[in-house]
Amino acid sequence: MSRAGYVPLGERMATASEPLLRTLVRLPLLRWFFNTLGRFAISGRGAVVLVPYAWLLLFFAIPFVIVLKISLADQVIAQPPYTALVQWTEDTYLQIKLNLGNYLFLVQDALYWKAYLNSVKIAFISAFVCLLIGYPMAYAMARAEESWRNVLLMLVVLPFWTSFLLRVYAWIGILNNTGLINNWLIAAGIIDEPITMIRTNFAVYIGIVYSYLPFMILPLYSTLEKLDNTLLEAAADLGCRPFEAFLTITLPLSMPGVVAGFSLVFIPALGEFVIPDLLGGKDSLMIGHVLWDEFFANRAWPVASAVAIAMLTLVLLLMAGQRKLEEKAETAA
């Protein structure tokens, strides 16, 4: 076939699918669906946008309202272990009881605010370490030959093919007193006794950095790959040294990826439960573990719900701050 007579694959697929689409539109269910959309003045684009909004309403907004309702209730020994917010009294009055003491209890008890602060500290340090490790890796991937980039991307994503829980358990065997690292150090004559690494903050940092490092690399790589290399060539022609060009050109232009990657690591690490529970010790208390204990060990659902709402509020504030930083980074770029 000559180049002049070549039809792109997308156009050929669209032409071939037209009879199928005409047949589907004639189906009674789809005809009723489109008629309903037209009755409510909803376009096809609006229907497409409606799907994720319905998903968020069903799996985020409604559960959030339920948890908020429980956080304002009183704890009782019953099933469910909390009181109703709205109930009829004997005089047929509608009584609404909102208990704000659950939120005051979070401030008064040092366990909760210390767990929040410790969670923020561990999440921030872990995200910063991921940035220090992930930025050079993403930079090297973006500067590699195009034939190698897909291979390098696959190697970054490859750990996700294995269960998250199994990967965390593997670190128990590596960091244990009789694990791989201690056995190697003893065999090499570097140490005489095993180093305690498991059940420490060090093990928690290792687990979080290892687990969430791809979330830092991927947005950084996506940003660095789009950078115009001619800017660096122009800087070199003007006598700018490589490191100076990196600080003045590459780093500022990659700030959207830095902010996105930092947030993708920091926010989920803030509420992490599995890694501190399996690798951490008493000093590694994070708010996710406190939330688990309140729900399942103490059965204090109102207090646990207040903990969850407070944590979610903190995450929403961080996401709003992330959005502001991304807008500033994009404007500066």
C-alpha positions in Angstrom: 0.0 0.0 0.0 1.4 3.4 -0.9 1.9 6.1 1.7 -0.7 8.3 0.0 -3.4 5.6 0.4 -2.5 4.8 4.0 -5.3 5.1 6.6 -4.3 5.4 10.2 -5.2 2.5 12.5 -7.4 4.7 14.7 -9.6 5.8 11.7 -9.9 2.2 10.5 -11.0 1.0 13.9 -13.5 3.8 14.2 -14.9 3.0 10.7 -15.1 -0.7 11.6 -16.9 -0.1 14.9 -19.6 2.2 13.5 -22.0 -0.7 12.6 -21.5 -2.2 16.0 -22.3 1.2 17.7 -25.4 1.6 15.6 -26.6 -1.9 16.7 -25.9 -1.2 20.4 -27.8 2.1 20.3 -30.9 0.2 19.2 -30.9 -2.0 22.3 -33.8 -1.1 24.6 -31.7 -0.7 27.7 -29.2 1.7 26.1 -32.0 3.5 24.3 -33.7 4.1 27.7 -30.4 5.2 29.2 -29.7 7.8 26.4 -33.3 9.0 26.6 -33.0 9.5 30.4 -29.8 11.5 29.9 -31.5 13.6 27.3 -34.5 14.2 29.6 -32.1 15.6 32.3 -30.1 17.6 29.7 -27.0 15.5 30.4 -24.6 15.2 27.4 -22.4 12.2 26.6 -19.4 14.1 28.1 -21.4 14.7 31.2 -22.3 11.1 31.5 -18.6 10.1 31.3 -17.7 12.6 34.0 -20.7 11.4 36.1 -19.1 7.9 36.5 -16.1 8.9 38.6 -18.2 11.3 40.6 -20.7 8.5 41.4 -17.8 6.3 42.3 -16.4 8.9 44.8 -19.9 9.5 46.2 -20.4 5.8 46.8 -17.0 4.8 48.1 -15.8 8.0 49.7 -18.5 10.5 50.5 -21.0 8.1 52.0 -18.5 6.2 54.1 -17.0 9.5 55.3 -20.5 10.7 56.4 -21.0 7.3 58.3 -17.6 7.6 60.1 -18.3 11.3 60.9 -21.7 10.2 62.4 -20.1 7.5 64.5 -17.4 10.0 65.7 -20.1 12.2 67.2 -21.8 9.4 69.1 -21.4 8.0 72.6 -19.7 4.7 73.3 -21.9 1.9 74.7 -21.6 -1.8 75.3 -24.0 -2.9 72.7 -24.2 -3.9 69.1 -23.3 -1.6 67.4 -21.1 -0.1 70.1 -22.3 3.5 69.7 -25.5 5.5 70.3 -27.8 7.0 67.7 -27.5 10.7 67.0 -31.2 11.2 66.3 -33.9 9.6 68.4 -37.5 10.2 69.6 -38.1 11.0 73.2 -41.1 9.9 75.2 -42.8 13.3 74.6 -42.5 12.7 70.9 -39.7 15.3 70.6 -36.9 14.7 68.2 -33.6 14.7 70.1 -30.2 15.2 68.4 -27.2 14.4 70.5 -23.7 15.3 69.3 -20.8 14.3 71.4 -17.7 16.5 70.7 -15.9 14.9 73.6 -14.3 12.3 71.3 -12.4 15.0 69.5 -11.4 16.8 72.8 -10.2 13.4 74.0 -7.7 13.3 71.1 -6.1 16.5 72.3 -6.2 15.7 76.0 -4.6 12.2 75.7 -1.0 12.4 74.8 -1.1 9.0 73.1 -3.0 10.4 70.1 -1.2 13.6 69.4 2.2 11.9 69.9 1.1 9.2 67.4 0.1 11.9 65.0 3.5 13.7 65.4 5.4 10.5 65.1 3.5 9.5 61.9 4.2 12.9 60.4 7.9 12.6 61.3 8.3 9.1 59.9 6.3 9.9 56.7 8.3 13.1 56.1 11.7 11.4 56.6 10.7 8.5 54.5 9.5 10.7 51.7 12.7 12.8 51.8 14.9 9.6 51.6 12.8 8.4 48.7 13.4 11.8 47.0 17.2 11.5 47.6 17.2 8.0 46.1 14.5 8.4 43.5 15.7 11.6 41.8 19.0 10.2 40.5 17.3 7.1 39.4 14.5 9.0 37.6 17.1 11.4 36.1 19.2 8.4 34.8 16.1 6.8 33.3 15.1 10.0 31.6 18.6 10.4 30.1 19.0 6.8 29.0 18.5 5.6 25.4 14.9 5.4 24.3 15.3 1.6 23.7 16.2 1.2 27.4 13.6 3.4 29.0 10.7 0.9 28.8 13.0 -1.8 30.3 14.0 0.5 33.2 10.4 1.4 33.8 9.4 -2.2 34.0 12.2 -2.8 36.5 10.7 0.0 38.7 7.2 -1.4 38.5 8.3 -5.0 38.8 8.0 -5.2 42.7 4.3 -4.4 42.3 3.8 -7.8 40.7 4.5 -9.4 44.1 2.2 -9.1 47.1 2.9 -6.1 49.3 2.6 -8.3 52.5 5.1 -10.8 51.2 7.7 -8.1 50.4 7.4 -6.7 53.9 7.7 -10.2 55.4 10.9 -10.7 53.3 12.4 -7.7 55.1 11.8 -9.5 58.4 14.1 -12.3 57.2 16.7 -9.8 55.9 16.8 -7.6 59.0 16.4 -10.2 61.7 19.1 -11.0 64.2 19.7 -14.3 62.4 18.9 -12.8 59.0 20.8 -12.2 55.8 22.6 -9.0 56.8 23.7 -10.1 60.2 24.9 -13.5 59.0 26.9 -11.9 56.2 28.5 -9.3 58.6 29.4 -12.0 61.1 30.8 -14.3 58.4 32.9 -11.4 57.0 34.3 -10.8 60.5 33.0 -7.2 60.6 30.9 -7.8 63.8 30.9 -10.3 66.6 27.3 -10.1 67.7 24.1 -9.5 65.7 23.0 -5.9 65.2 19.4 -5.2 66.3 17.7 -3.9 63.3 14.2 -5.4 63.4 11.6 -3.8 65.7 13.2 -0.4 65.3 12.5 2.9 63.5 15.3 2.0 61.2 13.4 -1.1 60.0 10.2 1.0 59.5 12.1 3.5 57.4 13.6 0.7 55.3 10.2 -0.9 54.7 8.5 2.4 53.8 11.3 3.6 51.5 11.4 0.2 49.7 7.7 -0.1 49.4 6.9 3.5 48.2 10.1 4.3 46.2 8.3 3.6 42.8 5.7 6.2 43.7 8.5 8.8 43.8 10.4 7.6 40.7 7.4 7.5 38.3 6.2 11.1 38.6 9.8 12.3 38.6 10.6 10.3 35.5 7.5 11.6 33.8 8.5 15.2 34.4 12.2 14.8 33.6 11.5 13.0 30.4 9.6 16.0 29.0 12.4 18.5 29.7 13.9 20.2 26.7 17.5 19.2 26.4 18.3 22.2 24.2 18.0 24.4 27.3 21.0 22.5 28.8 22.9 22.7 25.6 22.3 26.5 25.5 23.5 26.8 29.1 26.6 24.8 28.2 27.3 27.1 25.2 27.0 30.1 27.6 29.7 28.6 29.9 27.4 27.1 32.5 28.9 24.1 34.3 26.8 20.9 34.4 26.0 21.1 38.2 25.2 24.7 37.9 22.9 24.0 34.9 21.2 21.3 37.0 20.5 23.7 39.8 19.3 26.5 37.7 17.4 24.7 34.9 16.7 21.0 35.6 15.8 21.2 39.3 13.3 24.1 39.0 11.6 22.6 35.9 11.3 19.3 37.7 9.6 20.7 40.8 6.1 19.6 39.7 7.3 16.0 39.7 9.1 16.5 43.0 5.9 17.8 44.7 3.8 15.0 43.2 6.2 12.3 44.1 6.7 13.6 47.6 3.0 13.7 48.2 2.4 10.2 46.7 4.9 8.9 49.3 4.1 11.1 52.3 0.3 10.8 52.3 0.0 7.0 52.2 3.0 6.6 54.6 1.2 8.9 57.1 -1.5 6.3 57.7 0.7 3.2 57.2 -0.2 0.2 59.4 1.3 -3.0 58.1 5.0 -1.9 57.9 5.1 -0.4 61.5 3.2 -3.4 62.8 5.5 -6.0 61.3 8.9 -4.2 61.3 8.5 -1.6 64.1 8.7 -1.6 67.8 7.2 0.4 70.7 8.9 3.6 69.5 7.4 3.2 66.0 3.8 4.0 67.1 1.9 5.5 64.2 -1.7 6.6 64.0 -2.7 3.7 61.8 -1.8 1.3 64.6 -3.7 3.4 67.1 -6.7 3.4 64.8 -6.6 -0.4 64.5 -6.4 -0.9 68.3 -9.3 1.5 69.0 -11.6 -0.2 66.5 -10.8 -3.9 67.0 -9.0 -4.2 70.4 -10.9 -1.6 72.5 -14.0 -1.5 70.4 -14.1 2.2 71.0 -15.7 3.0 67.6 -16.6 6.7 68.4 -13.0 7.5 69.4 -11.6 5.5 66.5 -13.9 7.4 64.1 -12.7 10.7 65.6 -9.1 9.6 65.0 -9.9 8.7 61.4 -11.7 12.0 60.7 -8.8 13.9 62.2 -6.3 12.0 60.1 -8.5 12.5 56.9 -8.7 16.2 57.6 -5.0 16.4 57.9 -4.6 14.5 54.6 -7.0 16.8 52.8 -5.1 19.9 54.1 -1.9 18.3 52.8 -3.5 17.6 49.4 -4.7 21.2 49.2 -1.2 22.4 50.0 0.2 20.0 47.4 -2.1 21.5 44.8 -1.0 25.0 45.7 2.7 24.0 45.4 2.1 22.3 42.1 0.4 25.4 40.7 3.3 27.5 41.8 5.8 25.1 40.3 3.9 25.0 37.0 3.8 28.8 36.9 7.5 29.1 37.7 8.2 26.5 35.0 
